[in-house]
Amino acid sequence: MSTVARPWRGIHVATALPFNDDLSVDYDGFAEHVRWLAENGMDGVTPNGSLGEYQTLTDEERARVVEVAVEAAPDGFGVMPGAAAYGSGETCRWIEQAAQAGAHSVLLLPPNAYRADADAVVEHYRAAAAVGLPIVAYNNPYDTKVDLTPDLLARLFAEDLIVAVKEFTGDVRRAYEIAELAPGLDVLIGSDDVVLELGIAGAVGWIAGYPNALPVASKKLYDLATSGQAEDIAAAVPLYRDLHSLLRWDSKTEFVQAIKASMDIAGRKGGACRPPRHALTGAAADRVNADTKAALEKGYC
């Protein structure tokens, strides 16, 4: 089924957010970035995720980021804002704001300041789904301490509360169990460094970080990994090896700084992060610099 029919499918870039020198949001730069990603083959954007530093934004900034993404998106280009919040009521308000702005779906963590049990998780998604936009669940037990296990995802899907899951655990075995317990639930690649493995396992989308810097190479890798053809998988392996030292930053604490640094090196505006994040220094900065330049020298862009 096409991304138009299911707008959460394909590559949605978890957009980095540019700031001005005074660390105010550069909305014009963000709009240009959304248009550039569309021109370079991406299927949509996911603003107000962790890569977009949503935790550091005011309510007004966070709302405007969604509006700018929708305004900049060409026809057929998906906008899937993050709707994470401390409480279910606040989450619902962000989903309502996304719907009013014209977003096509939302990405939603389980409660992220409360180690909710299964029943509380279901109630959270039940309230969110009632707003009316398609909900893509986001399984990130490292940050939320709530694990959307395959059986819990199956329960959410059976109630029509979610349409897909962004799988960030790195445990690629889960894709097969999810397919068994919740056939029809779309699995989206949630971490850049398991693109090949989850592509082979049947993923139908990727909520991605490194396409902020290297969209063309990222799309090629995703297309090869998800085609289901043995010859494409074989062709994907050397590309994956070349990019993996960068892709694995998406799973590290400093992923925002690393991806923004790669953007700067690639000629995009990555720029500074808002505190408490600070720029990479020392060995980490040297590694990102060297690996990004190596990728660019090989013609990846």
C-alpha positions in Angstrom: 0.0 0.0 0.0 1.3 3.5 -0.9 2.5 6.1 1.5 -0.4 8.2 0.4 -2.9 5.6 1.7 -0.7 5.0 4.8 1.2 8.3 5.2 3.4 6.9 8.1 5.2 4.5 5.7 8.5 5.2 3.9 11.3 7.3 5.2 10.2 10.0 7.7 13.2 12.1 8.8 13.3 12.9 12.5 14.2 16.5 11.7 17.0 18.3 13.5 15.9 21.9 14.3 18.1 24.8 13.3 18.6 27.7 15.7 19.7 31.3 15.2 22.9 32.7 16.9 20.8 33.6 19.9 19.3 30.1 20.0 15.9 31.2 18.9 14.3 28.9 16.4 15.3 29.5 12.8 11.8 28.8 11.3 12.9 29.9 7.8 15.9 27.5 7.9 13.6 24.7 9.1 11.1 25.3 6.3 14.0 25.2 3.8 15.2 21.9 5.3 11.8 20.3 5.0 11.6 21.3 1.4 15.2 20.0 0.7 14.4 16.6 2.3 11.3 16.3 0.1 13.4 17.2 -3.0 15.9 14.6 -2.1 13.5 11.7 -2.0 12.2 11.5 1.6 8.6 10.6 2.2 8.0 12.8 5.2 9.3 14.4 8.4 8.8 13.8 12.1 9.3 17.2 13.8 9.3 17.6 17.6 11.1 14.3 18.3 14.2 14.1 20.5 16.4 15.0 17.5 14.3 18.1 17.2 15.1 19.0 20.8 11.4 19.3 21.6 12.0 19.1 25.3 13.8 22.5 25.1 11.0 24.3 23.2 8.3 26.5 24.6 4.7 25.6 23.8 4.6 28.3 21.2 7.8 27.2 19.5 6.7 23.6 19.5 3.3 24.4 17.9 5.0 26.7 15.3 7.4 24.0 14.3 4.5 21.7 13.3 2.8 24.5 11.4 6.0 25.3 9.5 6.6 21.7 8.6 3.0 21.4 7.2 3.3 24.7 5.4 6.6 23.7 3.8 5.6 20.1 2.9 4.7 19.5 -0.8 1.6 17.5 -1.7 2.0 13.8 -0.7 4.8 14.5 1.8 3.9 13.3 5.3 4.2 15.2 8.5 4.2 13.1 11.7 4.9 15.2 14.7 6.0 13.8 18.0 3.3 14.2 20.6 5.2 13.1 23.7 4.2 14.7 27.0 4.2 14.0 30.7 0.4 13.4 30.9 -2.2 12.0 28.6 -4.2 15.2 28.7 -1.2 17.2 27.4 -0.5 14.5 24.8 -4.1 14.8 23.5 -3.7 18.6 23.3 -0.6 18.2 21.1 -2.4 15.7 18.9 -5.2 18.1 18.5 -2.8 20.9 17.6 -1.1 18.6 15.0 -4.5 17.8 13.5 -5.5 21.5 13.3 -2.1 22.2 11.6 -2.7 19.6 9.0 -0.4 16.8 10.1 -1.1 13.3 8.8 -0.2 11.1 11.8 1.6 11.5 15.1 4.4 9.6 16.8 3.7 8.8 20.4 5.7 7.5 23.3 4.1 5.8 26.2 3.9 7.9 29.4 7.4 9.3 29.7 7.5 10.4 33.4 5.7 7.4 34.9 6.6 3.8 34.7 3.1 2.8 33.6 1.8 -0.8 33.7 0.1 -2.4 30.7 -3.4 -1.2 31.6 -2.2 2.4 32.1 -0.3 2.3 28.7 -3.5 1.1 27.0 -5.5 3.9 28.6 -2.9 6.4 27.4 -3.1 5.3 23.8 -6.9 4.9 24.0 -7.1 8.6 25.0 -4.7 9.6 22.2 -6.5 7.6 19.5 -9.8 9.2 20.4 -8.5 12.5 19.0 -8.6 11.0 15.5 -5.1 11.1 13.9 -3.4 7.8 13.2 -1.0 6.9 16.0 2.4 5.5 15.5 3.6 4.1 18.8 7.2 4.7 19.7 8.9 2.0 21.7 12.0 3.4 23.5 12.2 1.7 26.9 15.7 3.2 27.5 14.3 6.7 27.9 10.7 6.0 29.1 11.3 2.8 31.2 8.2 1.4 29.6 8.6 -1.4 27.1 6.0 -1.8 24.4 6.6 -5.5 24.1 5.1 -7.4 21.2 2.2 -8.7 23.2 1.4 -5.2 24.5 1.6 -3.9 20.9 -0.7 -6.6 19.8 -3.2 -5.5 22.5 -3.0 -1.9 21.3 -3.4 -2.9 17.7 -6.4 -5.2 18.4 -8.2 -2.1 19.8 -7.3 -0.1 16.7 -5.4 2.4 18.9 -2.2 2.3 16.8 -1.3 1.8 13.1 2.4 1.2 13.4 5.4 1.1 15.8 8.7 2.8 15.7 10.9 0.0 17.1 14.0 1.5 18.8 15.1 -1.4 21.1 17.7 -2.6 18.6 16.4 -6.2 19.1 15.6 -7.1 15.5 14.1 -10.4 16.7 11.0 -8.5 17.8 9.9 -7.7 14.3 9.1 -11.4 13.7 7.2 -11.7 17.0 5.2 -8.6 16.3 4.3 -10.0 12.9 3.1 -13.2 14.5 1.1 -11.5 17.3 -0.2 -8.5 15.5 -0.3 -9.2 11.7 -1.0 -6.0 9.9 0.8 -3.7 12.4 3.4 -1.8 10.5 6.9 -2.0 11.9 9.0 1.1 11.3 12.8 1.1 11.7 13.5 3.2 14.8 17.3 3.3 15.0 19.5 4.0 12.0 22.0 1.3 12.8 19.5 -1.6 12.3 18.2 -0.5 8.9 19.4 -3.5 7.0 18.3 -6.1 9.7 14.8 -4.6 10.1 14.4 -4.1 6.4 15.0 -7.8 5.8 12.5 -8.5 8.6 9.8 -6.7 6.8 9.8 -3.1 8.0 7.8 -0.7 5.8 9.2 2.6 7.1 12.1 4.3 8.8 11.9 7.2 11.2 15.5 8.3 10.5 18.2 10.6 11.8 21.1 10.5 9.3 19.1 11.5 6.2 19.3 15.0 7.7 22.8 15.0 6.4 22.9 12.2 3.8 19.4 11.7 2.3 20.3 10.2 -1.1 22.6 7.6 0.3 20.1 6.8 3.1 17.2 6.4 0.6 19.3 4.0 -1.5 20.2 1.9 1.6 16.5 1.8 2.7 15.2 0.9 -0.8 17.8 -1.9 -1.1 17.2 -3.2 2.4 13.4 -3.3 2.1 13.0 -4.6 -1.5 12.8 -8.3 -0.5 15.2 -9.2 -3.4 18.3 -11.1 -2.6 20.4 -9.2 -5.1 19.4 -5.9 -3.5 20.3 -7.2 0.0 23.7 -8.1 -1.3 24.1 -4.7 -2.9 23.1 -3.0 0.4 25.8 -4.7 2.5 28.8 -2.7 1.3 26.8 0.6 1.5 25.7 -0.3 5.0 29.3 -1.1 6.0 30.4 2.3 4.7 27.7 4.2 6.6 27.4 2.2 9.8 30.0 4.1 11.8 27.8 7.2 11.3 24.4 5.4 11.6 25.2 4.0 15.0 25.4 7.5 16.5 21.6 7.5 16.3 21.7 5.1 19.3 24.1 7.1 21.4 23.4 9.8 24.0 25.1 12.4 21.8 23.0 11.6 18.7 21.7 15.2 18.3 25.1 16.7 18.4 26.6 14.1 16.1 23.9 14.4 13.4 24.0 18.2 13.5 27.8 18.0 13.2 27.5 15.8 10.1 25.0 18.2 8.7 27.5 21.1 9.0 30.2 19.1 7.4 27.9 18.1 4.5 27.0 21.7 3.9 23.6 21.7 5.7 22.8 23.9 8.7 23.1 21.7 11.7 24.5 24.3 14.1 24.3 24.5 17.8 22.0 22.7 20.2 20.1 24.2 23.1 21.5 23.6 26.6 22.0 21.3 28.3 23.4 19.7 25.1 26.8 21.0 24.1 28.9 20.5 21.0 30.9 17.3 20.6 34.6 17.7 21.5 37.7 15.5 21.6 37.6 12.0 20.2 33.9 12.0 19.5 34.1 15.1 17.4 37.1 13.8 15.5 35.3 10.5 14.8 32.2 12.1 13.4 34.3 14.5 11.4 36.4 11.8 9.9 33.6 9.4 9.2 31.4 12.1 7.6 34.2 13.3 5.4 35.0 9.7 4.4 31.3 9.2 3.4 31.3 12.4 1.4 34.6 11.5 -0.3 33.0 8.2 -1.5 30.3 10.2 -3.2 27.5 9.7 -0.6 25.2 12.6 -0.1 
